[in-house]
């Protein structure tokens, strides 16, 4: 296996959905789903978050990385969980480290209903032997 493929993100599904333990898995024919591009070092492309589906029914996933000496959370989106598109700009980045590991992005509160809903999120990343947190306000609608 080449190093670049080793750092690619692949997709697998349970072989038998009726197996309550989901013991056997098979790789998708659509692999790799994501690979480091635009000069991203394959060693600095890792630790994808668990994907989540937004109110717009699009899937989202964040990968820890480093771009031009800045630790970065790269956001990918997908309509079908097979074809992923990298966001034009990082979800967030910092010049305090060249690499982010183990990013997490999760909601912590919701205010309002329907259109104009405001949700606060925490973005967590690990670097320099510590976890770092940023509180974000995301407006939907």
FENTACOR-V727652 format. One record per helix or strand of 2 or more residues. SS is the DSSP state (H for helix, E for strand). FROM is the first residue (numbers start at 1). TO is the last residue. If there is no record, write none. Layout:
BEGIN
ss,from,to
SS,FROM,TO
SS,FROM,TO
END
This chain:
BEGIN
ss,from,to
H,3,6
E,12,14
E,25,27
H,42,44
E,45,46
E,52,53
E,59,67
E,70,78
E,85,86
E,92,94
E,101,111
E,117,127
E,130,140
END
